[in-house]
Amino acid sequence: MSVQSTQNPTSVAGAVPENDDLIIGGRHFRSRFILGSGKFSLDLMQTVVRCAKAEIVTLALRRANAGGMANILDYLPSDVTLLPNTSGARTAEEAIRIARLSRELHCGDFIKLEVIPDTKYLLPDNSETTRAIEVLAREGFICLPYMYPDLVAARAMCDAGAAAIMPLAAPIGSNRGLSTRDFIRILVDEIDLPIIVDAGIGRPSQACEAMEMGVAAIMANTAVATAGDVARMSQAFAAAIGAGRLAFRAGLGRRLDDRAEASSPLTGFLRDAGAGDEK
């Protein structure tokens, strides 16, 4: 998978830090933490974005009404990249209309495609999402589709022009963690686009585990917004995502399922010591 990140770890020898930027649609980012804004009060937004060191922030278009009394754009740092979502869309046509409206409101060309006809479990419609990508990618949008992790659907989205793939880890807002880890691992192994885990991550440790698997980035909202201290939790997620990326790039140590193995040659040491005593 062609993923690049932003933690800039230095080599063992010390010298120059490596360039490990996350690249989406030709844009470079140093942070791999994408922050969802849907559940934050506007007054908290700048604090949370700063603590998370997030460079990409999602927003629902209804919170970006031009000239509105409470426009979220007035509460976000000017240097973040906006990732408007098509929340509320039930069909490809509705998602396309929302995306075009976001461009008219000067929210940029990034778009997180959400097509969700299911109102109980909020599961995305992969086929309708793919149809929306086909149209919007031709219009120059940088499409990041939210999807149920399915390899066939992910390949179709790549062919349609997606810039990244955003599989769910668990149902939206559930904080259940990596329920779909095996399917996400398949996408990491088979899809040559950044895989960004979205929805369901509940703890920093789960974000770290996903990054260790080789995903490109994590998007989180509910896990941070419902924490006791949202600023500290955003810092915790940022640190966990960085640690997971560094571990992935270092190469995780092997795992033994059928036996144990001593980390030091203690048995030989005792045998040699005993022989010396007899002399």
C-alpha positions in Angstrom: 0.0 0.0 0.0 1.3 3.4 -0.9 1.0 5.2 2.4 3.2 8.0 3.7 3.0 9.6 7.2 4.1 12.6 9.2 5.8 11.7 12.4 9.3 12.2 10.9 11.1 9.6 13.0 14.9 9.9 12.9 17.2 7.1 11.9 19.1 5.1 14.5 22.2 6.9 13.5 20.7 10.2 14.4 21.0 12.4 11.3 18.2 13.7 9.1 14.6 12.9 9.8 12.8 10.9 7.1 10.0 12.4 5.1 7.0 10.4 6.0 4.1 12.6 4.9 0.6 11.4 4.5 -0.3 12.1 0.8 -3.9 12.4 -0.3 -4.8 13.8 -3.7 -1.4 15.2 -4.1 -1.5 17.1 -0.9 1.0 16.5 1.9 0.1 16.3 5.6 2.3 15.8 8.6 -0.4 14.6 10.9 -2.3 11.3 10.5 -5.1 12.2 12.9 -8.2 13.4 11.0 -10.6 15.0 13.4 -14.3 14.8 13.1 -16.1 17.9 14.3 -19.7 16.8 14.4 -20.0 16.4 18.1 -17.9 19.3 19.4 -19.3 22.6 20.6 -18.0 25.4 18.5 -16.3 27.0 21.5 -14.1 23.9 21.9 -13.1 23.5 18.2 -9.9 25.5 18.2 -8.6 24.0 21.4 -9.3 20.4 20.3 -7.8 20.9 16.8 -4.6 22.5 18.4 -4.2 19.7 21.0 -4.8 17.0 18.3 -2.3 18.7 15.9 -4.9 17.8 13.3 -4.4 19.2 9.8 -7.6 17.8 8.3 -11.0 18.5 10.0 -14.3 17.2 8.8 -17.5 19.2 8.9 -21.1 18.7 8.0 -22.2 21.2 5.5 -25.2 22.3 7.6 -22.6 23.7 10.1 -20.9 25.8 7.4 -23.8 28.0 6.4 -22.4 31.1 4.8 -23.4 34.2 6.8 -25.0 32.0 9.5 -25.2 33.0 13.2 -22.9 30.1 14.2 -20.7 29.2 11.2 -18.1 26.5 12.1 -15.7 28.0 9.6 -15.3 30.9 12.0 -14.1 28.6 14.8 -11.5 26.5 12.8 -7.9 27.5 12.4 -7.3 29.0 9.0 -4.5 26.6 8.1 -6.5 23.3 8.4 -7.8 21.5 5.3 -11.5 21.2 5.4 -13.1 17.8 4.7 -16.8 18.4 4.2 -18.9 15.3 4.4 -22.2 14.4 2.6 -23.9 13.5 5.9 -27.6 13.0 5.3 -27.2 11.8 1.7 -29.2 8.6 1.0 -28.4 8.3 -2.7 -25.5 9.1 -5.0 -27.5 12.0 -6.5 -28.0 13.6 -3.0 -24.3 13.2 -2.2 -23.3 14.8 -5.5 -25.5 17.8 -4.8 -24.1 18.2 -1.3 -20.5 18.0 -2.6 -21.2 20.7 -5.3 -22.8 22.9 -2.6 -19.7 22.6 -0.4 -17.5 23.8 -3.3 -19.8 26.8 -3.8 -19.4 27.6 -0.1 -15.6 27.7 -0.6 -15.0 24.5 1.5 -12.4 23.3 -1.1 -12.2 20.2 -3.3 -11.8 17.5 -0.6 -15.1 15.6 0.1 -15.8 12.8 2.4 -18.6 10.8 0.7 -21.2 9.3 3.0 -24.2 7.6 1.4 -26.3 6.1 4.2 -29.8 5.0 3.5 -30.0 2.8 6.7 -31.3 4.8 9.6 -30.8 2.2 12.4 -27.3 1.0 12.0 -26.0 3.8 9.8 -24.2 1.5 7.4 -22.9 3.0 4.1 -24.2 2.0 0.7 -21.0 1.0 -1.1 -22.5 0.8 -4.6 -24.2 4.3 -4.4 -21.0 5.7 -3.0 -19.1 4.4 -6.0 -21.6 6.0 -8.3 -21.0 9.3 -6.6 -17.2 9.0 -6.9 -17.5 8.4 -10.7 -19.2 11.8 -11.1 -17.3 13.9 -8.6 -13.8 12.6 -9.4 -14.4 13.8 -13.0 -15.3 17.2 -11.6 -12.0 17.5 -9.8 -13.1 16.5 -6.3 -10.7 14.7 -4.1 -13.0 11.9 -2.9 -12.6 10.1 0.3 -15.4 7.5 0.5 -16.7 6.2 3.8 -17.5 2.5 3.2 -18.1 -0.9 4.7 -14.8 -2.8 4.4 -15.2 -4.9 1.3 -12.3 -5.6 -1.1 -14.5 -5.8 -4.2 -16.2 -2.5 -3.4 -12.9 -0.8 -2.5 -11.4 -1.8 -5.8 -14.4 -0.4 -7.6 -14.0 2.9 -5.7 -10.3 3.0 -6.7 -11.3 2.5 -10.3 -13.9 5.2 -10.0 -11.3 7.8 -8.9 -11.2 7.7 -5.1 -8.2 9.4 -3.5 -8.4 7.3 -0.3 -10.6 4.6 1.2 -12.2 5.1 4.6 -13.5 1.8 6.0 -15.5 1.7 9.2 -14.0 -0.1 12.2 -17.4 -0.4 13.9 -20.8 1.3 13.6 -20.7 5.1 13.7 -20.5 6.5 17.2 -20.4 3.1 18.9 -16.8 3.3 20.2 -16.6 -0.5 19.9 -13.1 -0.5 18.4 -11.7 -2.6 15.5 -14.6 -4.9 15.0 -13.7 -5.2 11.3 -9.9 -5.5 11.7 -9.5 -8.6 9.5 -11.3 -6.9 6.6 -9.3 -3.7 7.1 -6.1 -5.7 7.0 -7.2 -7.1 3.6 -7.7 -3.6 2.3 -4.2 -2.5 3.6 -2.6 -5.5 1.8 -4.5 -5.2 -1.5 -5.5 -1.5 -2.1 -2.8 0.9 -3.4 -4.4 4.0 -1.8 -4.3 5.4 1.7 -6.6 3.4 4.0 -8.1 5.7 6.7 -10.0 4.0 9.5 -13.2 5.9 10.1 -16.0 5.3 12.7 -16.1 3.1 15.7 -12.6 3.6 17.1 -13.1 4.2 20.9 -9.7 4.3 22.5 -6.2 5.6 21.7 -5.0 2.0 22.0 -7.3 0.9 19.3 -6.1 3.7 17.0 -2.5 2.6 17.7 -3.4 -1.0 16.8 -4.9 0.1 13.5 -1.8 2.1 12.7 0.4 -0.9 13.6 -1.5 -2.8 10.9 -0.4 -0.3 8.3 -3.4 2.0 7.9 -2.5 5.5 6.7 -4.5 7.5 9.2 -7.3 7.5 11.8 -10.4 9.6 11.8 -12.1 10.0 15.2 -14.9 12.1 16.6 -17.1 10.5 19.2 -14.3 8.9 21.2 -12.8 12.4 21.7 -16.0 14.3 22.0 -17.5 12.1 24.7 -14.3 11.9 26.8 -14.1 13.5 30.3 -11.4 15.8 29.1 -11.6 16.3 25.3 -8.4 18.3 25.0 -6.3 15.6 26.8 -8.0 12.8 24.9 -7.2 14.5 21.6 -3.6 14.6 22.7 -3.8 10.9 23.6 -5.1 10.0 20.2 -2.4 12.0 18.5 0.3 10.3 20.5 -1.1 6.8 20.0 -1.5 7.3 16.2 2.2 8.5 16.0 3.4 5.6 18.1 1.5 3.1 16.0 2.9 4.5 12.8 6.4 4.4 14.1 5.9 0.8 15.2 4.6 -0.1 11.7 7.6 1.5 10.0 10.0 -0.2 12.4 8.6 -3.6 11.8 6.8 -5.4 14.6 8.7 -8.2 16.3 7.8 -11.8 15.5 5.1 -13.7 17.4 5.5 -17.3 18.7 2.2 -19.2 19.2 3.6 -22.7 19.7 6.3 -22.1 22.3 8.2 -19.7 24.5 11.7 -18.5 23.9 14.2 -17.1 26.5 15.3 -13.6 25.8 18.7 -14.3 27.5 20.8 -17.5 27.5 20.3 -18.0 31.2 20.5 -21.8 31.2 24.0 -21.9 29.7 25.2 -19.2 32.1 24.2 -21.3 35.1 25.7 -24.4 33.7 29.0 -22.7 33.1 28.9 -21.1 36.5 28.3 -24.5 38.1 31.2 -26.0 36.4 33.5 -23.3 37.7 32.4 -24.0 41.3 33.3 -27.7 41.0 36.9 -26.8 40.2 
